[in-house]
Amino acid sequence: MLGGSTLLVGLESPAEWLQHDFVLAGSRNARVYNFSVLSSVSGMELARIVYEIADLQPDLVIMYNGGNDIIAPWESDPRPGYPFDFVVLESNPLVEHSPETYPAFALFAYGSSLFRFFLRDYFTEHFLHLKDLRDDVHWNSPAWRQKITTTYVSNVVKASKISKAFGADFFVFFQPLVFYKKQLSSTEKQMMQQNTAEAEYAQDMRKRMISGLQNTGGLNWQDLSGIYDQNSGTVFKDFIHTSDGMSKRVVAHTIYLNIKSIVERL
């Protein structure tokens, strides 16, 4: 399994719950391996399939993703398909070779906790130049949103083809976000009210992503973004991470129901 922190954080991950389902079903030879990485996007997962997973000769490769591909360019590095906060690595002052571009005053001021608290936007702009990056990629434009979509869909299609090339089946699951939940708890409503522009963006991106996956042809995929629609309790701790227990259990079990026929014929 590949994904981001939603497959890692907590007492038991969906990958561990998926292993429980196979054990309960008597499929004791099935082994679920978790190759997730914090803040991972689909392009990084594609690279891990090529450079790490292919040599291990798995029978089935599962992606559980989409959320970071959508949210990362909205909140951090705006370039579609780039790793989360890649701009931070690029902006490391230690790799600056020109005194003219070295942010000496900003780094000096950053040593003050008072300045860091009150001048956060100043430091962000002087260190990362996010405004310039957003202008360069036409951040939040329809073309920018579509580029995020086509990059994601292209990555999962390539992942499927590469997995099948070395003899593995493939399945991708588009994950839920708090923005997609129909019955919100008071805590989740508060999250939505604090992020109304992001909520509109995420809803639009959901439609674009699903439409893109529908037009792939031959790709094994399933939309799990509405999996919590009937749950009126608090499921999400933030926009993407869920509480432990049944919220993760239901994701794992739904994945199990989708892949068990593949595993049974192996």
Number of C-alpha atoms within 10 A of each C-alpha: 18 26 28 23 18 24 23 18 15 15 9 14 21 26 25 19 21 23 20 20 20 19 14 10 9 10 15 12 8 14 15 18 14 16 19 21 17 14 17 23 26 28 20 20 25 21 13 17 20 14 10 12 17 17 10 8 13 16 16 18 22 24 24 25 26 27 25 23 24 22 21 21 23 19 11 18 21 28 23 22 23 21 21 22 17 13 19 14 10 13 16 12 15 8 10 13 9 7 8 8 9 17 15 12 9 15 14 9 14 16 10 10 10 11 14 15 10 10 13 12 11 13 18 15 12 15 19 19 14 16 13 11 15 18 11 11 15 15 18 15 10 10 12 17 21 17 16 22 26 16 17 24 23 17 20 26 21 14 26 24 16 18 25 15 11 14 14 16 21 23 22 25 21 20 23 26 25 25 25 19 20 14 15 23 16 12 14 22 15 11 19 19 11 11 14 12 10 16 19 13 17 20 13 13 21 24 11 18 21 17 13 16 24 14 10 14 8 10 16 18 20 18 15 17 20 16 18 22 13 11 14 14 13 17 23 23 14 14 18 17 19 20 15 17 15 13 18 23 20 16 22 21 19 15 22 19 12 16 17 14 10 15 15 9 6 9
